[in-house]
Amino acid sequence: MPDLASLETLHAVVGTGSLNAAATQLGVTQQAVSARIRAMETQLGVTLLTRTPRGSVPTQSGRLVAEWADRLLTLAGEFDAGLAALRLERRDQLRLAASLTVAEHLLPRWLVSFGAQHDHAPKVSFTATNSDHVYDLVRAGDVELGFVEGSRVPTGLRSRSVARDELVLVVPPGHPWTRLRRPVAAADLARTPLVTREEGSGTREFFERALTRALGPGRETAPPVLELSTTASVRAAVIAGAGPAVLSDLSVADDLGHRLAHIDIADLDLARPLRAVWLSGAQPGAGAARDFLAHISRS
């Protein structure tokens, strides 16, 4: 099948009636027009034009091919316009999902700085949820970009570290651990009922994995005293005296020193990456998601 440039050339010659006028319309040389027509005739095995002193006249086959070319060129124009609209749509909207730590403490700042650096910032929608649900939303294509805690990324998703935080053990002032002169042992922490997030929380999973690394697999841990669905509710429960909790340092920074006390833990490394995740590809597809990821990676 001839390429679109060749079909456009034939269409122009038939429409203008001459090779020279077609060349002017297309912005190419007359020699280029002649070469394209000859190549089409060779490829198709039919004569498309008859050269006369008054110009180039299409043969019956040439007129038929030109009519088909007109339809194809119209469809190609619609196709190109549709792609342009899709690209514009990808630039005009940004769908995000983030675990609560990122959603509450980092994403607002990132979005404000991103908008300040772009004259036409996209319309942003985002879902704050736990890490497992973020993965589900990304895999389903419901969001272009997700943000989670920890290093574990399911098969089929790509990721990049964009920030770091650290989990800290917090208790209310007056808790017996505030009077200790040494860090709390990991084994003692494992035996203590804690206020925790729900199953599927990246914070909870990261902490449980850290305990397993420190104490070995098969070590029993106390069941939670409370399981809550938001970081804010966990923090409020600790302040109310429900029990200790292990939370991101980002989420308790404003409470330390008055409403909450930070207790050191022995033998646990609780620093963790915060990661952007997306569906396949070395980076997100062209559009607002790729621009946003590039922005926060530079921040």
Steps between C-alpha positions, in 0.01 A plus 500: 500500500638848416589720794293804596750744348467332160121490521497866598717576196263325260204674662670837453587435133145394418360796689727765346539346157878530478818372656634851551189626680495189718866554589424859603204387711704231674814709543725259309673503162331395177765228469393360837137493388593319178711247692216423742249447219739273308569298817125459560440387144778244532371377836136473387570381146262753341536835324360778714560812290516590135736788426363753246614846388228646721602307812455163662169323454406203719424173330188312601713301745667819617169670572378195693821482706477876564145458635616225734796714601263784588314274744822372654643850538179616668516209744870566561421862583229391744740247652769764546252744654379228736853422613564870560185515714615197699839658560332821613271303732802324656655842562176642642435239769706320760351204688696395808467257789715517810541322829394715793851601606577643157149637445494691827857624530672516160251505215345841580843666498599325177177604328531864604859529377412316177212738432717804572747394230240430229281762334240238409501261793284189451179428684603269784297228667647267758395221728650459847497134602728219615789368292325181384211702360745737329650201318151385396410843361822525301465147359139569396601819319277712724796726583816585306726520804497363854710563811575237764735426790773239503706308247252226404344558159273236342594334172385698197548843656798732468618729777741773599601624845390863539545564875583332831356493847554299817259316725517599866354350818274749678319492835305759698690701762503312830518157338741268690733483200572871530690423824727237346870584475552268205326432168210257496613159375344373179387185684321708765332704228381181328336385825319832548147557363525804272259737334543424130367572155289242320630207294622632164658808652855560374606630841374190679652262245839672509512489880398133514768410245760690703402305812528171309848592377610591853343210690484229237201336332244323714537739793153569640389859547223636716173575319421871457311669777324702228498487119407832339470611139678836510825634637315784670277259692801293611674815623187613684462159666859511626450851637186375676702223667393194299857377462827557314518522120763499229436782253680707240708780646324728249163431662601568861752782461257765631406289807842398629605673818153574631220260399727209404840369607749329267648175635817355348493137383802271512598282204243630252572696182178682421617744232312435176460634147181661379444393140307608193347205313353475152390239249791368287749705298825657616297808594133598491349574158544848357274753669434653839601187694848493345539875552392472864737212573789692343411803714498319834815307408677835462354643822 
